Amino acid sequence: MNLEYKNLLPVNFDAGSRVWIYQSNRLFGMMEALEVEKILTAFTDQWQAHGAPVKGFATLFFGQFIVLIADETQTGVSGCSTDSSVRMIKAIEEQFGVNLFDRQLLAFVVKDKIQLIPMAQLAPAIQGGFITGDTLYFNNLAGTKDELENNWIIPVKESWLKSKLPLQSA
């Protein structure tokens, strides 16, 4: 599985730009993904905060992760502009029958595929050797462009999960 994504991020956005990652509970089909991309582009093209345009970027990575970025060096993202982005994400959920807000569903790269594991099933997955400390994990808590570039897809042993469960490196 090709996990290269950094070259698809906007280079003219500040490293401290705010990031929101929404993970779908399933892979979008090709036609769905194209439609989601259109919705994301239309949203960022008109995104505003108190009447001022927000320098925004949004895309769908790996057919499953919506990444929204706001460069606040010119215009800060306020409550209303954040609310508008959440409304757009909820509209995508409804239109495509997906869940984009389930924080209990964790994403890993296992056997060269993205595998979703409910938090409640993580301990058995580790005990069974399905997940190890070296398994790649999608750290959807990345909150800035810098964190997205350097701390999004990381080994479990380098994530917040390391403090939750005893892990063994493969």
Backbone hydrogen bonds, N-H to C=O, Kabsch-Sander energy under -0.5 kcal/mol:
donor,donor_aa,acceptor,acceptor_aa,energy
3,L,1,M,-0.7
8,L,5,Y,-2.1
9,L,6,K,-1.4
13,F,10,P,-0.8
17,S,14,D,-2.0
18,R,70,A,-2.0
19,V,143,G,-2.0
20,W,68,L,-2.4
22,Y,20,W,-0.5
22,Y,66,I,-3.0
23,Q,21,I,-0.6
24,S,22,Y,-0.5
24,S,64,Q,-3.3
25,N,99,N,-0.9
28,F,63,G,-3.1
33,A,29,G,-3.2
34,L,30,M,-2.1
35,E,31,M,-1.9
36,V,32,E,-2.9
37,E,33,A,-2.4
38,K,34,L,-1.7
39,I,35,E,-2.2
40,L,36,V,-2.7
41,T,37,E,-2.4
42,A,38,K,-2.5
43,F,39,I,-2.2
44,T,40,L,-2.6
45,D,41,T,-2.2
46,Q,42,A,-0.9
46,Q,43,F,-1.0
47,W,43,F,-0.9
49,A,52,A,-2.9
52,A,49,A,-1.9
54,V,47,W,-2.8
55,K,71,D,-0.6
56,G,54,V,-1.3
57,F,69,I,-2.2
59,T,67,V,-1.9
61,F,59,T,-0.6
61,F,65,F,-3.3
64,Q,61,F,-2.3
65,F,61,F,-2.4
66,I,22,Y,-3.0
66,I,64,Q,-0.5
67,V,59,T,-2.7
67,V,65,F,-0.6
68,L,20,W,-2.7
68,L,66,I,-0.5
69,I,57,F,-3.4
70,A,18,R,-2.4
71,D,55,K,-2.9
72,E,70,A,-0.9
74,Q,71,D,-0.6
75,T,71,D,-0.6
78,S,76,G,-0.6
82,T,78,S,-2.3
83,D,79,G,-2.7
84,S,80,C,-1.9
85,S,81,S,-1.4
86,V,82,T,-2.2
87,R,83,D,-2.5
88,M,84,S,-1.8
89,I,85,S,-2.2
90,K,86,V,-2.7
91,A,87,R,-2.1
92,I,88,M,-1.8
93,E,89,I,-2.3
94,E,90,K,-2.3
95,Q,91,A,-2.8
96,F,92,I,-2.3
97,G,93,E,-1.4
98,V,93,E,-1.5
100,L,98,V,-0.5
103,R,101,F,-1.2
105,L,102,D,-1.0
106,L,104,Q,-0.7
106,L,117,I,-2.9
108,F,115,Q,-2.5
109,V,136,L,-2.2
110,V,108,F,-0.7
110,V,113,K,-2.7
113,K,110,V,-1.1
115,Q,108,F,-3.1
115,Q,113,K,-0.5
117,I,106,L,-3.1
119,M,104,Q,-3.2
121,Q,118,P,-2.3
122,L,119,M,-1.6
125,A,121,Q,-1.8
126,I,122,L,-2.3
127,Q,123,A,-2.9
128,G,124,P,-2.3
129,G,126,I,-1.5
130,F,125,A,-1.7
131,I,125,A,-1.7
133,G,168,Q,-2.2
135,T,132,T,-1.3
136,L,109,V,-0.7
137,Y,154,I,-3.5
138,F,107,A,-2.6
139,N,137,Y,-1.0
139,N,152,W,-4.0
140,N,138,F,-1.6
142,A,139,N,-1.6
145,K,17,S,-1.6
146,D,15,A,-2.6
148,L,144,T,-2.5
149,E,145,K,-2.4
150,N,146,D,-2.1
151,N,147,E,-3.0
152,W,148,L,-0.6
154,I,137,Y,-2.4
154,I,152,W,-0.9
156,V,135,T,-2.4
157,K,133,G,-2.8
158,E,155,P,-2.3
159,S,156,V,-2.1
162,K,156,V,-0.5
162,K,159,S,-1.4
163,S,160,W,-1.0
164,K,161,L,-1.1
165,L,161,L,-1.7
167,L,165,L,-0.5
